[in-house]
Amino acid sequence: MRTAPPATHGKGLLVAAWSLALLPLLFVAVQVPRFGSLQYNDYYGILQELADGDGLSTDPFRWLAVRSNEHTVTLPALVYAANIAVTHGDNRGLSAYSLLVLAATLLLLSRLLPDAIRGGAAFAAALPLLALLVFTPAAAHSIVMGFSGTIWFTANLAAVAAIAGLTRLERDAPVTALWPVLVAGLVAALSNSTSLALWPALVVGALARRLPRRHLAVLGAATAVAFAAFLARFHALPWHPKPNTGHPLSLASYVAAYLGSLLTSRAGAAVVLGALALAASVALVAMARRELASRAPWLMLQLYGLGAGLGTAVGRSGWGDAQALASRYASLAALFWIGLLGSLLVTALSTSPPARRRAGVLACAGLAAVAGVGAFVRGLPVLASLVERARGHRVASLALVHGITDPEAFRSFHPFVGDLGDVTGEWAYTYLQRRRHVPFQRRWWTELGAPPPPGTVLAAEPFAGGSAPGAVRPLGGGRARVSGRIEPASGRLGHVLLLDPSGIVRGEGVAVPRGDGAWQGYVAGVPPGAALSVFVRIVGGEAYHRLPDALVLP
């Protein structure tokens, strides 16, 4: 006689499923320390809108009105404020938050899986495949640049929560039971304007589930309010192009590239993949038009991703299809593909006989594996590129704390702030300094134009290891960017001091985090032709040792 499996069998599979599913998250999470401490891009403009003296405004209307480009970002800005309180504004705090939001998104999506999949070995196979799409490095822009993930991922999580809430709603539930859906939609609206795509998706989902007309009326009214509120404050940004209307299919091509970008970095291939995915979606709806209720959550996910792509096309298609491949859009494209794969799975589960059903489910699993692995592999170079860029944060931080303008170094965290004397740069520099915001959170740099700090030991014997002569790049005003290298075998470089003949510190440098002994830094208040002695300290050592070659300013 066959005996029932022990009760721990199901729990064991559940633990195995989540352990495998969290591996992609772990792959990214262990790299968070390498994402750089400086905040990126639009973060500074958002902060500037809310700044009030040395702090942040307490006016709720300013918080409700704060925007990033066309997007209302009230809730992400609140997360920024909390991160300032906890980490002094370290970017990696927001990256960690973004990963937690993705984990919550995976949890909600897992609860949308069909009942036939949500148990046993099927769930253990489905959840890791779903995780590959949720944690794809193709969205690395929003993971490495935590301010971005705080915006995009928070809105996506709220959208998925609204879709899950509508999916669970009983057909005979009172209209007041819609409040969790509406609250989730409001959270999405206060996080990112991609939420506009959520409301039509919810209306279609309600139609697919054949909810009562009063429910449709409430969702329709909410949709109208959301669009009216957005359009009341919308204005075209002068630095954004007008939509490309020269070709009737330009918007369609952009949207297809937007959706296909999850799997390829080539615009032409992305257009083809996106078009095929859209065609498959239309075919699935046509095949099951009388049985859409079971497909409603997946259809809503697709419409949310598709609507976000269409909205982006209206404002960005003038830059061409290649712009649709931007990493920050990948999380929305991923939700579209998750919706498509979910619809395919539901279709496969509804077929008969059982042998055909099993073949269909295995085919869906194969497609999901191809999509998940493909998206993950496609994103690895994106992640590596952004991590490489973040290596410049230590040098950029050194420039900031010394008030030195170095556009090349600043591009490691902001492509537009090139001068501490321009409007944004001057404000950001002084505000961050007053708030003790990263990189001013503690006194870690050496004052220039003064003797070495008390306790500094300058050894009489020169540096014993090998070194390469330093290079100098003048920045004007007696300031320069300097660099050099010691042999890695000599030890791990800790700090560099540059002293003039009278023993006054004129510059300092930090190790470039790439393991080859390179260092970069800055000097100030040095006349042309001056020679500076270079002293280096090895990690674990107490004394600074002088390099054999002096650094001469041109």
LOMARKE-387391 format. One record per residue (C-alpha): residue number from 1; x, y, z; chain. Coordinates in steps of 0.02 Angstrom, whole numbers, padded with zeros to 5 digits, always signed. Example, Ala and Ser with C-alpha at 12.3 -4.5 7.8 and 13.67 -1.06 7.14 Angstrom:
% residues 2
[1,[+00615,-00225,+00390],A]
[2,[+00684,-00053,+00357],A]
//
This chain:
% residues 554
[1,[+00000,+00000,+00000],A]
[2,[+00065,+00173,-00048],A]
[3,[+00090,+00288,+00101],A]
[4,[+00068,+00476,+00101],A]
[5,[+00228,+00580,+00097],A]
[6,[+00281,+00658,+00260],A]
[7,[+00213,+00830,+00300],A]
[8,[+00387,+00903,+00288],A]
[9,[+00399,+00859,+00103],A]
[10,[+00297,+01010,+00047],A]
[11,[+00390,+01125,+00165],A]
[12,[+00556,+01061,+00100],A]
[13,[+00507,+01098,-00079],A]
[14,[+00448,+01271,-00027],A]
[15,[+00614,+01309,+00057],A]
[16,[+00707,+01242,-00095],A]
[17,[+00602,+01348,-00212],A]
[18,[+00634,+01509,-00117],A]
[19,[+00818,+01468,-00092],A]
[20,[+00840,+01449,-00280],A]
[21,[+00733,+01602,-00316],A]
[22,[+00838,+01713,-00204],A]
[23,[+01002,+01664,-00288],A]
[24,[+00982,+01798,-00424],A]
[25,[+00947,+01924,-00285],A]
[26,[+01101,+01866,-00190],A]
[27,[+01207,+01882,-00348],A]
[28,[+01163,+02067,-00357],A]
[29,[+01156,+02101,-00170],A]
[30,[+01336,+02048,-00137],A]
[31,[+01391,+02182,-00259],A]
[32,[+01299,+02325,-00172],A]
[33,[+01460,+02384,-00083],A]
[34,[+01533,+02416,-00257],A]
[35,[+01389,+02527,-00313],A]
[36,[+01470,+02686,-00247],A]
[37,[+01419,+02800,-00106],A]
[38,[+01378,+02956,-00207],A]
[39,[+01202,+02983,-00268],A]
[40,[+01168,+02993,-00454],A]
[41,[+01084,+03104,-00582],A]
[42,[+00908,+03169,-00541],A]
[43,[+00925,+03138,-00354],A]
[44,[+01004,+03310,-00333],A]
[45,[+00866,+03400,-00427],A]
[46,[+00733,+03313,-00321],A]
[47,[+00825,+03360,-00163],A]
[48,[+00840,+03539,-00222],A]
[49,[+00651,+03552,-00242],A]
[50,[+00627,+03503,-00061],A]
[51,[+00773,+03593,+00019],A]
[52,[+00731,+03722,+00152],A]
[53,[+00883,+03803,+00228],A]
[54,[+00995,+03666,+00297],A]
[55,[+00854,+03541,+00301],A]
[56,[+00702,+03481,+00204],A]
[57,[+00536,+03568,+00190],A]
[58,[+00394,+03526,+00310],A]
[59,[+00263,+03592,+00189],A]
[60,[+00159,+03441,+00133],A]
[61,[+00109,+03529,-00028],A]
[62,[+00290,+03542,-00082],A]
[63,[+00311,+03356,-00054],A]
[64,[+00153,+03318,-00153],A]
[65,[+00214,+03428,-00295],A]
[66,[+00394,+03366,-00305],A]
[67,[+00437,+03296,-00477],A]
[68,[+00576,+03213,-00574],A]
[69,[+00553,+03261,-00756],A]
[70,[+00368,+03222,-00789],A]
[71,[+00350,+03107,-00638],A]
[72,[+00275,+03142,-00468],A]
[73,[+00396,+03062,-00343],A]
[74,[+00325,+03105,-00173],A]
[75,[+00349,+02934,-00094],A]
[76,[+00524,+02902,-00165],A]
[77,[+00574,+03073,-00097],A]
[78,[+00515,+03019,+00076],A]
[79,[+00624,+02864,+00060],A]
[80,[+00770,+02979,+00012],A]
[81,[+00739,+03080,+00170],A]
[82,[+00739,+02923,+00277],A]
[83,[+00900,+02866,+00194],A]
[84,[+00981,+03033,+00234],A]
[85,[+00933,+03010,+00416],A]
[86,[+01000,+02832,+00423],A]
[87,[+01152,+02831,+00307],A]
[88,[+01187,+03017,+00276],A]
[89,[+01119,+02991,+00100],A]
[90,[+01230,+02846,+00045],A]
[91,[+01175,+02781,-00126],A]
[92,[+01197,+02602,-00069],A]
[93,[+01059,+02624,+00059],A]
[94,[+00937,+02660,-00083],A]
[95,[+01007,+02513,-00183],A]
[96,[+00971,+02398,-00036],A]
[97,[+00795,+02469,-00023],A]
[98,[+00769,+02439,-00209],A]
[99,[+00819,+02257,-00192],A]
[100,[+00698,+02234,-00047],A]
[101,[+00559,+02307,-00154],A]
[102,[+00602,+02184,-00292],A]
[103,[+00594,+02041,-00166],A]
[104,[+00421,+02100,-00113],A]
[105,[+00370,+02109,-00296],A]
[106,[+00425,+01929,-00322],A]
[107,[+00321,+01876,-00171],A]
[108,[+00165,+01958,-00242],A]
[109,[+00193,+01888,-00416],A]
[110,[+00216,+01713,-00344],A]
[111,[+00043,+01725,-00267],A]
[112,[-00031,+01757,-00439],A]
[113,[+00027,+01589,-00505],A]
[114,[-00114,+01468,-00547],A]
[115,[-00169,+01350,-00408],A]
[116,[-00105,+01202,-00510],A]
[117,[+00071,+01275,-00501],A]
[118,[+00072,+01342,-00323],A]
[119,[+00126,+01182,-00240],A]
[120,[+00253,+01043,-00250],A]
[121,[+00385,+01024,-00382],A]
[122,[+00295,+01137,-00506],A]
[123,[+00312,+01286,-00389],A]
[124,[+00493,+01242,-00353],A]
[125,[+00526,+01254,-00540],A]
[126,[+00418,+01406,-00578],A]
[127,[+00477,+01522,-00439],A]
[128,[+00664,+01526,-00486],A]
[129,[+00617,+01560,-00668],A]
[130,[+00507,+01704,-00611],A]
[131,[+00649,+01769,-00502],A]
[132,[+00768,+01776,-00652],A]
[133,[+00651,+01902,-00734],A]
[134,[+00617,+02003,-00576],A]
[135,[+00800,+02020,-00524],A]
[136,[+00871,+02034,-00701],A]
[137,[+01031,+02138,-00712],A]
[138,[+00955,+02213,-00870],A]
[139,[+00875,+02334,-00744],A]
[140,[+01045,+02371,-00666],A]
[141,[+01024,+02559,-00693],A]
[142,[+00886,+02558,-00562],A]
[143,[+00982,+02441,-00446],A]
[144,[+01154,+02521,-00448],A]
[145,[+01081,+02697,-00449],A]
[146,[+00970,+02674,-00297],A]
[147,[+00875,+02836,-00322],A]
[148,[+00808,+02767,-00486],A]
[149,[+00757,+02598,-00416],A]
[150,[+00668,+02686,-00273],A]
[151,[+00558,+02772,-00403],A]
[152,[+00530,+02635,-00532],A]
[153,[+00524,+02483,-00419],A]
[154,[+00410,+02564,-00290],A]
[155,[+00285,+02609,-00425],A]
[156,[+00296,+02433,-00498],A]
[157,[+00270,+02352,-00328],A]
[158,[+00116,+02458,-00298],A]
[159,[+00050,+02417,-00472],A]
[160,[+00073,+02230,-00443],A]
[161,[-00012,+02249,-00274],A]
[162,[-00162,+02334,-00357],A]
[163,[-00171,+02196,-00488],A]
[164,[-00160,+02061,-00355],A]
[165,[-00295,+02148,-00254],A]
[166,[-00414,+02155,-00402],A]
[167,[-00376,+01974,-00445],A]
[168,[-00426,+01917,-00270],A]
[169,[-00585,+02021,-00267],A]
[170,[-00741,+01913,-00261],A]
[171,[-00869,+01953,-00396],A]
[172,[-01005,+01982,-00267],A]
[173,[-00896,+02089,-00154],A]
[174,[-00962,+02262,-00111],A]
[175,[-00888,+02409,-00202],A]
[176,[-00802,+02463,-00040],A]
[177,[-00692,+02308,-00058],A]
[178,[-00600,+02402,-00195],A]
[179,[-00512,+02514,-00069],A]
[180,[-00349,+02412,-00062],A]
[181,[-00339,+02421,-00252],A]
[182,[-00367,+02609,-00250],A]
[183,[-00241,+02637,-00110],A]
[184,[-00109,+02536,-00204],A]
[185,[-00147,+02637,-00360],A]
[186,[-00124,+02798,-00262],A]
[187,[+00044,+02737,-00196],A]
[188,[+00096,+02701,-00375],A]
[189,[+00035,+02874,-00431],A]
[190,[+00141,+02958,-00296],A]
[191,[+00294,+02858,-00349],A]
[192,[+00306,+02871,-00538],A]
[193,[+00197,+02923,-00684],A]
[194,[+00213,+02749,-00759],A]
[195,[+00065,+02718,-00644],A]
[196,[-00047,+02799,-00775],A]
[197,[-00037,+02635,-00870],A]
[198,[-00105,+02543,-00718],A]
[199,[-00279,+02618,-00719],A]
[200,[-00333,+02563,-00894],A]
[201,[-00257,+02392,-00855],A]
[202,[-00367,+02380,-00700],A]
[203,[-00522,+02426,-00800],A]
[204,[-00483,+02291,-00928],A]
[205,[-00450,+02168,-00787],A]
[206,[-00618,+02208,-00710],A]
[207,[-00702,+02180,-00879],A]
[208,[-00610,+02015,-00902],A]
[209,[-00667,+01957,-00730],A]
[210,[-00844,+02020,-00765],A]
[211,[-00853,+02122,-00607],A]
[212,[-01013,+02219,-00574],A]
[213,[-01042,+02384,-00661],A]
[214,[-01024,+02482,-00499],A]
[215,[-00846,+02417,-00483],A]
[216,[-00811,+02467,-00663],A]
[217,[-00884,+02639,-00628],A]
[218,[-00768,+02667,-00480],A]
[219,[-00614,+02607,-00576],A]
[220,[-00665,+02713,-00726],A]
[221,[-00683,+02867,-00616],A]
[222,[-00514,+02833,-00535],A]
[223,[-00438,+02818,-00709],A]
[224,[-00512,+02985,-00761],A]
[225,[-00450,+03070,-00602],A]
[226,[-00274,+02999,-00623],A]
[227,[-00259,+03059,-00803],A]
[228,[-00337,+03229,-00764],A]
[229,[-00216,+03255,-00618],A]
[230,[-00069,+03209,-00726],A]
[231,[-00119,+03316,-00875],A]
[232,[-00157,+03466,-00763],A]
[233,[+00027,+03476,-00716],A]
[234,[+00106,+03405,-00873],A]
[235,[+00217,+03511,-00983],A]
[236,[+00339,+03454,-01116],A]
[237,[+00519,+03466,-01059],A]
[238,[+00621,+03578,-01173],A]
[239,[+00769,+03458,-01179],A]
[240,[+00660,+03311,-01233],A]
[241,[+00623,+03284,-01418],A]
[242,[+00452,+03290,-01496],A]
[243,[+00377,+03122,-01545],A]
[244,[+00437,+03059,-01713],A]
[245,[+00281,+03075,-01820],A]
[246,[+00373,+03065,-01986],A]
[247,[+00329,+02881,-02001],A]
[248,[+00160,+02810,-01948],A]
[249,[+00243,+02661,-01865],A]
[250,[+00375,+02758,-01769],A]
[251,[+00284,+02745,-01602],A]
[252,[+00246,+02561,-01631],A]
[253,[+00428,+02527,-01672],A]
[254,[+00485,+02615,-01514],A]
[255,[+00362,+02519,-01405],A]
[256,[+00416,+02354,-01483],A]
[257,[+00599,+02397,-01448],A]
[258,[+00551,+02447,-01271],A]
[259,[+00475,+02275,-01238],A]
[260,[+00607,+02176,-01331],A]
[261,[+00751,+02267,-01246],A]
[262,[+00741,+02146,-01101],A]
[263,[+00821,+02010,-01207],A]
[264,[+00942,+02101,-01323],A]
[265,[+01051,+02256,-01332],A]
[266,[+01024,+02279,-01520],A]
[267,[+00883,+02395,-01570],A]
[268,[+00834,+02300,-01727],A]
[269,[+00825,+02133,-01637],A]
[270,[+00729,+02214,-01494],A]
[271,[+00597,+02279,-01615],A]
[272,[+00575,+02105,-01689],A]
[273,[+00563,+02020,-01519],A]
[274,[+00443,+02150,-01453],A]
[275,[+00333,+02136,-01607],A]
[276,[+00328,+01947,-01592],A]
[277,[+00282,+01960,-01408],A]
[278,[+00142,+02082,-01448],A]
[279,[+00077,+01969,-01588],A]
[280,[+00078,+01820,-01469],A]
[281,[-00016,+01921,-01339],A]
[282,[-00152,+01971,-01463],A]
[283,[-00166,+01791,-01522],A]
[284,[-00187,+01726,-01344],A]
[285,[-00324,+01852,-01306],A]
[286,[-00414,+01809,-01468],A]
[287,[-00405,+01622,-01431],A]
[288,[-00471,+01640,-01254],A]
[289,[-00585,+01792,-01270],A]
[290,[-00725,+01700,-01181],A]
[291,[-00612,+01634,-01043],A]
[292,[-00513,+01789,-00996],A]
[293,[-00555,+01785,-00811],A]
[294,[-00417,+01660,-00770],A]
[295,[-00295,+01761,-00874],A]
[296,[-00343,+01929,-00799],A]
[297,[-00191,+01956,-00686],A]
[298,[-00069,+01915,-00826],A]
[299,[-00164,+02022,-00950],A]
[300,[-00158,+02168,-00828],A]
[301,[+00030,+02147,-00807],A]
[302,[+00052,+02150,-00995],A]
[303,[-00057,+02305,-01015],A]
[304,[+00038,+02393,-00876],A]
[305,[+00206,+02360,-00960],A]
[306,[+00136,+02400,-01132],A]
[307,[+00053,+02561,-01073],A]
[308,[+00213,+02619,-00990],A]
[309,[+00306,+02587,-01152],A]
[310,[+00177,+02686,-01252],A]
[311,[+00187,+02831,-01130],A]
[312,[+00376,+02831,-01142],A]
[313,[+00365,+02826,-01332],A]
[314,[+00261,+02986,-01333],A]
[315,[+00398,+03080,-01242],A]
[316,[+00556,+02991,-01300],A]
[317,[+00531,+02913,-01473],A]
[318,[+00609,+03067,-01553],A]
[319,[+00777,+02999,-01495],A]
[320,[+00751,+02840,-01596],A]
[321,[+00724,+02657,-01555],A]
[322,[+00898,+02639,-01477],A]
[323,[+00842,+02750,-01332],A]
[324,[+00707,+02622,-01290],A]
[325,[+00845,+02501,-01239],A]
[326,[+00885,+02605,-01083],A]
[327,[+00912,+02496,-00931],A]
[328,[+00790,+02594,-00823],A]
[329,[+00644,+02530,-00929],A]
[330,[+00690,+02347,-00909],A]
[331,[+00586,+02316,-00752],A]
[332,[+00428,+02365,-00846],A]
[333,[+00474,+02260,-00996],A]
[334,[+00504,+02115,-00876],A]
[335,[+00327,+02131,-00806],A]
[336,[+00258,+02125,-00984],A]
[337,[+00354,+01964,-01019],A]
[338,[+00300,+01890,-00853],A]
[339,[+00121,+01927,-00903],A]
[340,[+00145,+01846,-01073],A]
[341,[+00223,+01689,-00998],A]
[342,[+00086,+01681,-00867],A]
[343,[-00048,+01689,-01002],A]
[344,[+00040,+01550,-01097],A]
[345,[+00045,+01445,-00939],A]
[346,[-00140,+01468,-00905],A]
[347,[-00177,+01420,-01086],A]
[348,[-00071,+01264,-01071],A]
[349,[-00156,+01213,-00908],A]
[350,[-00328,+01228,-00989],A]
[351,[-00290,+01106,-01130],A]
[352,[-00332,+00921,-01134],A]
[353,[-00294,+00776,-01135],A]
[354,[-00168,+00769,-00990],A]
[355,[-00022,+00721,-01103],A]
[356,[-00049,+00876,-01208],A]
[357,[-00068,+00980,-01052],A]
[358,[+00098,+00918,-00983],A]
[359,[+00184,+00953,-01149],A]
[360,[+00113,+01129,-01149],A]
[361,[+00171,+01163,-00971],A]
[362,[+00346,+01098,-01012],A]
[363,[+00351,+01209,-01166],A]
[364,[+00303,+01359,-01058],A]
[365,[+00440,+01314,-00935],A]
[366,[+00565,+01305,-01077],A]
[367,[+00513,+01476,-01144],A]
[368,[+00522,+01548,-00968],A]
[369,[+00697,+01477,-00946],A]
[370,[+00754,+01550,-01112],A]
[371,[+00679,+01720,-01069],A]
[372,[+00744,+01721,-00890],A]
[373,[+00920,+01664,-00931],A]
[374,[+00923,+01774,-01086],A]
[375,[+00872,+01929,-00988],A]
[376,[+00998,+01889,-00852],A]
[377,[+01142,+01865,-00974],A]
[378,[+01091,+02018,-01074],A]
[379,[+01101,+02122,-00914],A]
[380,[+01272,+02065,-00853],A]
[381,[+01371,+02188,-00961],A]
[382,[+01254,+02327,-00906],A]
[383,[+01286,+02288,-00723],A]
[384,[+01474,+02274,-00751],A]
[385,[+01479,+02441,-00841],A]
[386,[+01388,+02532,-00702],A]
[387,[+01496,+02452,-00567],A]
[388,[+01650,+02507,-00663],A]
[389,[+01583,+02684,-00671],A]
[390,[+01554,+02682,-00483],A]
[391,[+01740,+02653,-00456],A]
[392,[+01763,+02838,-00489],A]
[393,[+01664,+02888,-00335],A]
[394,[+01814,+02893,-00218],A]
[395,[+01906,+03015,-00329],A]
[396,[+01749,+03117,-00362],A]
[397,[+01717,+03125,-00175],A]
[398,[+01894,+03190,-00148],A]
[399,[+01863,+03327,-00276],A]
[400,[+01699,+03375,-00192],A]
[401,[+01768,+03387,-00015],A]
[402,[+01910,+03498,-00077],A]
[403,[+01794,+03605,-00183],A]
[404,[+01885,+03562,-00344],A]
[405,[+01792,+03556,-00509],A]
[406,[+01838,+03401,-00609],A]
[407,[+01705,+03366,-00742],A]
[408,[+01785,+03201,-00788],A]
[409,[+01774,+03137,-00609],A]
[410,[+01599,+03207,-00585],A]
[411,[+01534,+03105,-00732],A]
[412,[+01553,+02951,-00623],A]
[413,[+01396,+03006,-00529],A]
[414,[+01314,+03146,-00629],A]
[415,[+01325,+03176,-00817],A]
[416,[+01270,+03358,-00809],A]
[417,[+01349,+03439,-00656],A]
[418,[+01515,+03490,-00728],A]
[419,[+01556,+03643,-00624],A]
[420,[+01535,+03680,-00439],A]
[421,[+01504,+03859,-00493],A]
[422,[+01348,+03826,-00596],A]
[423,[+01175,+03838,-00520],A]
[424,[+01147,+03654,-00482],A]
[425,[+01328,+03618,-00439],A]
[426,[+01348,+03764,-00319],A]
[427,[+01185,+03724,-00231],A]
[428,[+01223,+03538,-00217],A]
[429,[+01399,+03570,-00152],A]
[430,[+01348,+03692,-00015],A]
[431,[+01189,+03599,+00035],A]
[432,[+01272,+03429,+00048],A]
[433,[+01411,+03506,+00150],A]
[434,[+01291,+03588,+00272],A]
[435,[+01185,+03431,+00290],A]
[436,[+01338,+03319,+00316],A]
[437,[+01273,+03220,+00170],A]
[438,[+01388,+03096,+00084],A]
[439,[+01532,+03131,+00051],A]
[440,[+01536,+03259,+00193],A]
[441,[+01465,+03142,+00326],A]
[442,[+01629,+03135,+00423],A]
[443,[+01801,+03215,+00415],A]
[444,[+01898,+03086,+00314],A]
[445,[+02003,+03202,+00206],A]
[446,[+02160,+03303,+00242],A]
[447,[+02160,+03492,+00245],A]
[448,[+02264,+03568,+00106],A]
[449,[+02379,+03715,+00138],A]
[450,[+02419,+03658,+00315],A]
[451,[+02547,+03544,+00398],A]
[452,[+02507,+03358,+00404],A]
[453,[+02376,+03315,+00537],A]
[454,[+02442,+03280,+00712],A]
[455,[+02499,+03101,+00730],A]
[456,[+02551,+03084,+00547],A]
[457,[+02716,+02989,+00538],A]
[458,[+02831,+03030,+00391],A]
[459,[+02964,+02895,+00387],A]
[460,[+03144,+02942,+00354],A]
[461,[+03174,+02791,+00241],A]
[462,[+03101,+02799,+00065],A]
[463,[+02968,+02683,-00002],A]
[464,[+03044,+02511,-00029],A]
[465,[+02929,+02450,-00167],A]
[466,[+02922,+02496,-00349],A]
[467,[+02823,+02645,-00413],A]
[468,[+02784,+02736,-00574],A]
[469,[+02806,+02924,-00597],A]
[470,[+02648,+03026,-00571],A]
[471,[+02547,+03116,-00704],A]
[472,[+02471,+03289,-00689],A]
[473,[+02316,+03363,-00772],A]
[474,[+02297,+03550,-00736],A]
[475,[+02122,+03608,-00690],A]
[476,[+02158,+03793,-00678],A]
[477,[+02180,+03909,-00529],A]
[478,[+02333,+03819,-00463],A]
[479,[+02236,+03656,-00452],A]
[480,[+02271,+03493,-00539],A]
[481,[+02220,+03312,-00546],A]
[482,[+02367,+03198,-00508],A]
[483,[+02393,+03011,-00522],A]
[484,[+02526,+02877,-00503],A]
[485,[+02552,+02695,-00462],A]
[486,[+02647,+02583,-00344],A]
[487,[+02684,+02400,-00375],A]
[488,[+02542,+02293,-00306],A]
[489,[+02670,+02176,-00229],A]
[490,[+02722,+02318,-00115],A]
[491,[+02556,+02307,-00022],A]
[492,[+02381,+02379,-00036],A]
[493,[+02387,+02568,-00051],A]
[494,[+02298,+02661,+00088],A]
[495,[+02327,+02848,+00066],A]
[496,[+02438,+02974,-00024],A]
[497,[+02501,+03143,+00036],A]
[498,[+02589,+03272,-00074],A]
[499,[+02699,+03396,+00020],A]
[500,[+02793,+03550,-00038],A]
[501,[+02976,+03579,+00013],A]
[502,[+02920,+03668,+00172],A]
[503,[+02819,+03516,+00229],A]
[504,[+02647,+03590,+00193],A]
[505,[+02513,+03473,+00124],A]
[506,[+02468,+03530,-00051],A]
[507,[+02373,+03377,-00107],A]
[508,[+02312,+03203,-00066],A]
[509,[+02263,+03048,-00160],A]
[510,[+02165,+02888,-00138],A]
[511,[+02183,+02714,-00210],A]
[512,[+02085,+02677,-00368],A]
[513,[+01986,+02519,-00324],A]
[514,[+02049,+02405,-00461],A]
[515,[+02191,+02316,-00373],A]
[516,[+02338,+02373,-00480],A]
[517,[+02414,+02497,-00358],A]
[518,[+02350,+02651,-00450],A]
[519,[+02304,+02809,-00357],A]
[520,[+02225,+02975,-00403],A]
[521,[+02203,+03137,-00311],A]
[522,[+02213,+03326,-00316],A]
[523,[+02332,+03467,-00274],A]
[524,[+02286,+03649,-00244],A]
[525,[+02378,+03812,-00213],A]
[526,[+02533,+03756,-00309],A]
[527,[+02621,+03873,-00433],A]
[528,[+02677,+03807,-00603],A]
[529,[+02844,+03717,-00599],A]
[530,[+02831,+03673,-00416],A]
[531,[+02895,+03501,-00362],A]
[532,[+02799,+03402,-00232],A]
[533,[+02858,+03253,-00133],A]
[534,[+02741,+03104,-00140],A]
[535,[+02716,+03003,+00019],A]
[536,[+02615,+02840,+00022],A]
[537,[+02547,+02738,+00165],A]
[538,[+02510,+02553,+00146],A]
[539,[+02353,+02480,+00225],A]
[540,[+02400,+02415,+00396],A]
[541,[+02552,+02527,+00408],A]
[542,[+02571,+02680,+00519],A]
[543,[+02702,+02781,+00424],A]
[544,[+02704,+02871,+00257],A]
[545,[+02855,+02833,+00146],A]
[546,[+02919,+02951,+00012],A]
[547,[+02921,+02893,-00169],A]
[548,[+03084,+02918,-00263],A]
[549,[+03010,+03028,-00399],A]
[550,[+02941,+03200,-00358],A]
[551,[+02785,+03260,-00445],A]
[552,[+02816,+03420,-00546],A]
[553,[+02675,+03533,-00600],A]
[554,[+02690,+03595,-00779],A]
//
